[in-house]
Amino acid sequence: MKKLAIALISFAAILPMVGCDNQGPAEKAGERIDEAVDDASDAVEDAGDEVEDAMDGH
């Protein structure tokens, strides 16, 4: 779980350096990366909720 969090933070730190001034393919790639990071963040949050729910049941 920590490795995924570190990876997400790394992606978030790199995103501003992805040439935001450039239009076209680079901008589209940056948007795809943003979406992937958001999806991964949501998955981590969902997994945490599932673990919390499982612990509440015991």
N, C-alpha and C positions, 0 to 999 in steps of 0.2 A: 504494500500500500504506500509506503514511504517513497519507493522508487517511482511510482506513478506520479505522486505529488511533486517530486523533484523534476520529473520530465515535464509536467505541465507548467511548472514555474519557469523552467528553462525555455520552453516554447514561448511563454508570455514575455520573457525578457528579450528574446530574439526578434519577436514580431516588429517592434519599432524600427529595427535595423534593416528591414526587408524592403527598403526603397519605397516608401509610401508615396513619394512624388511621382514615381513611374506609373504610367497608365498601361493598360493592356494585359498581357499574359502574367507579368509579375504581380500585378494587383489582384488578378483572379486567383493566382496561386496563394497569395496572402489571405484572401477571403476563405479559400478552402481550408487553409491551416487554422484560421480562426474558428471555423465551423467544427473542425476535427477536435480542437482543444475544448470547445464548448461541449461537444458530445462526450468526450472523455471525462470532463468534469462532472457532467450529469451522471455518467455511469458510476463514477466513484461515489458520488452522493447517494445514488440509489443503492449501491452495495453497502454503504455505511448504514443506511436506513434498514436494509434487510438484516444486517448483523445486529443492530439495535433491537429490532423486532424479535429476532430469534433469542436474544438474551433476555428480553422481557418475558418470554414464554417459559423460561426455565426457572 
